[in-house]
Amino acid sequence: MDNSYLSLSDILVTNERVPCKFLHDLPKMGFLDPSATEDDLKAGTNVDIPLWLAESLYARRPPLVNVELPKTYKDSYREIFNADACTVDMHKLGPHFYELGCYGTTNLVIFQTCRQRFRMLLSASVSSDSINAMQPLSASERTQASAAARTERALSMWLQRGDCPLTTASMVANHRKRKRAEMEML
């Protein structure tokens, strides 16, 4: 993932909301809680805020919030991913599922899910109909699927050209002849 200030995908990922519990009273910050009736945000309030804000509030000393994992990265979803990640509607879980997961401590779940779904994407890249029939994909999966489909089309076109067939390099052929001659001498 590109953690660049000007990276559009990073901006979209850090705008995803994460659940946080405020550890201290914050004056004049009640607007962060849509259900708040007061101007101040009280300690113990649970609010979903953008990741960029949660990171900056957590980085303060002492931290102002306790950042929790979004529900899609918790144990109940881990069981679903372990059972069959290929049947999950990744776009419904979040368009930036993998990228957001990289910010948390769920790297093993992200890796296993990505590995299962990558195999599915790779096999479906041969046919664009297969990709369209799959569950809705996350943003990075769509990018991977379109790149795989382009690569498959380019390979097919290259193979159909037939103007430069693959042959054994002369260096390899000569090496084999020398080895064969050496083996015959023994």
N, C-alpha and C positions, 0 to 999 in steps of 0.2 A: 504494500500500500504506500502511496506517495503522501507523506506528511508535509506537504509543501503549503506554504501560506496561500499561494495562488492556485492550488489544485482544486478544480471544481468538484471532483468526486470527494475529496477530503472535506470540503465545505458542506456538502450534502450529508455525509456521514456524521459529522459532528453536530449537525442540526437535528439528528434523531433524538427523541426524548428518552431519558432514563429515569427510573424511580429514585428519588433521594429523600432522606429524612434529615430535616434541619436540626442541628445540635444546639443552636443558640437562638435567642430572640434576635430578629433583625428588624430594626425600626424602618418604617416607610417602604417595606418590601412585600407588603400584603398582596400587591397586584400579581405576584408570582403564583398565588393560589387562587384559582378561579372561584372557589367556594368561600373565600375569606370575606368576613364582614367588617374587619378592622384594617387599618392602614399598616399595622405591624404584623410581621410573620413570627409566630410563636415557635419556640423549641418543641420538637416532637412532631411537627407537621410533616406529612408525607406529600410530596409534590413531584410530578414528572416535569423535568426541565431539560433543555437541550444539553447534549454532552459537553459542548464547549464551555457552558456556564458551570456545569457540575465539576468539570476538571479544575476550573479556576477557583471555585469555592472550596474544593477539597484540598487544593495545593496551599491554601492559607495555613498559617500556624497560629493558633490551633485550627484544625479543619472546621469549616462551618457546616458541612454536610457529610452524611454517610451515604455513599453511592452504592446502590444495590444493582444486582444483575437484572436486566429485563427478563420477563417471564419466559421468553423463547430460548433462553440459555440455561434455564434451571433444570433440575433433575427429571421432571415429568417430560419435558421435550427431549432430553437426552435419551430417554428410553425409546421414544418414537424414532429418533434418528438412528439409534442402534438397531432397531427392528428393521426398518427399511426407509432410508433417507430419500430414496428415489421417488417415493409416492407423495412427498410433502410439497405443498404449494409454497415455495420459498418467497415468492413476491408478497404473499399474504403475511408472512412472518416479518417482512421488512425488505424493502428493495435493496438495502445494503447490509444484508444479513452477515456475510463473511467479514466485511470491513469493520462493522460495528463490533463484532465478536473479537476482533483482533485488539480492540481497546481494553477488553476485559481480561479475565483470567481463564477463559474457556477455550484456550487454544487447542486442547486435545479434541474436544467435541467438534470444533470448527474443522480441524484437520480430517477427522474421520468422516464427517458429513461431506466435506469437499471431495475426498477421495472416492466415496461411493457415487456421488453425483457426477464427478468428472468422467468416470468410466461410462456412465449412461450418456453423457453429452458427447463423448468421443464416438461411441457407436452410433448415435443418432445423427452425427454430423455428415454421414454418408448420404443421408436423405433429408432434404429440408422438410418433407412431410412428417418425418419422425420427430423433428424438433418442434414443429407446430403442434403435434399431438401430445407433447409432454406437459406436465404441470407447469403453471407459470413460473418463470425463472427469476432469480434475483438479477440485479443490474450487472454484476460481474459475470454471472453465468450466461446472460445474453451476449455479453462481449466475447466470452470464450466460445460460445456456440457459433456466432457469426464468423469469428476468426477461423474456427475449425472448418466450417462450411466453405469459406473462401479458399483455404488451403487444399481441401479435398477437390474443389473444382479446378484449381490451378494444376494439381497433380494429374487429374484426369485429362485435362487439355494437353499437358506436356507428354503424357503417355500416348495420346492419340496422334500427336504430331508425327512421330516415328522417324524424324529426320536425323536424330542422333541417338542410335541405340546404345545401350550400355554394353561395354566390352571390358575384358580384363586388361588392366594396365600392363604395358610391356615389362615394367620392372617386376611386377608380381609374377608374370609368366616366366621370366628368366630365372627368378629366384626358385620357383617350383622345379624348373628343369635342372638347376644346379643341385638342389636337395635330392632329387631323384637320382642324378648321376652319382652323388656321394653315397647314397644308400646302396646302389648297385655295386659300387666298388667294395663294399664291406662284405 
